[in-house]
Amino acid sequence: MERDAIKAAIIRIFDEKFEIVGPGADDNLRDAYEFDSIDAVELLHEIEILLDTRLTQAEKKNAMEIRTINQIVDYIEALARDRCLATPSGPE
């Protein structure tokens, strides 16, 4: 999944699930939109759906310091990359 597609999906999730329309890529979500830890848990669930995978407790814990859309996109790109690297490529 490309960065622009990830960003578009996250912005759609913010609109549909949190009624936050057009958040700035570098807005502090907590300060600008009162995005709290309960919202963060729901967002992690949406990320699991987006990636079609379950996040580990360590991955969820790492996400708790995320504050901006750009950081969310970076986080998802890293998760996708890590999962791709962890998947065996089959017989060579």
N, C-alpha and C positions, 0 to 999 in steps of 0.2 A: 504494500500500500504506500503510495507516494505521500510526501509531506502535505501537499495541497489538499489531497483527498482526506487525510487524517484531520487536518484543521477544519475543513468543511463539515466533517462528521461531528467533531467536537462542538462547533458553533451551533449545529442543528440540535445536538443534545442539550446544550444550554438553553436554547430557545424553547424546545418542547418539554423538557423535564423540570427546568428551574425558572422558566419565564424570564430569562436574561437574554435580551435581544442585542445582538451586535457588540459583544464585549471586545474591548481592545486587546490586541495580542499580548501586550505587556502590562495591562491593568492588573493590580493586585486584587484578586477576586474577593478576598476577605474584606478588604477596606472598601472597595468600590461597590460591591454587590451583597455584602453580608453573607458570603458563601461560607458555611460553617462545616464542622466535622461530620454532621449528619448528611449534609449535601455531598461531602467528599466520599462517604461510604456509598451513596447512590451512584456517584460518578464512577467509582471503581467497578461497580456492577455493570454499568453501561459500557465501560472499557472491556470488561470480560465478554460481553455480548459482541462488541465490535470486533474483537480479536478471535472470537469463538474459542476461548480457552479460560481456564480458571487461573487466577493469580495466587501465588503463594503468599503466606503471611509476611515473609520478608519483602516481597514486591509491594504489598499493600502498605507496609510500614514505611518503605522508601518514598511512597507517594504522598505521605502526610506533610511533607515540607514544600510541596508544589503550591505556587501562588498565582501563576499566570497561564494563559492559553498556550503561549510558546513553550513553557515548561511542560505542560501536559502533552503537547505534540512530541517534544523531545523524549519524554518518558515512554510514550507509546512506540516511537521509533526504536528505542533501545529494547523494549520488551519484544517487539517483532523480530529485531535483529538477533537477540539472544535465543529466541525460540527457533529461528531459522538455523542458527549455528548448532543448536542442540539436536536438531533432527538429522538422523543418519541419512546419508545420500544414497544408500543402497550399494550393491556390489559394483566393484570397479573392474 
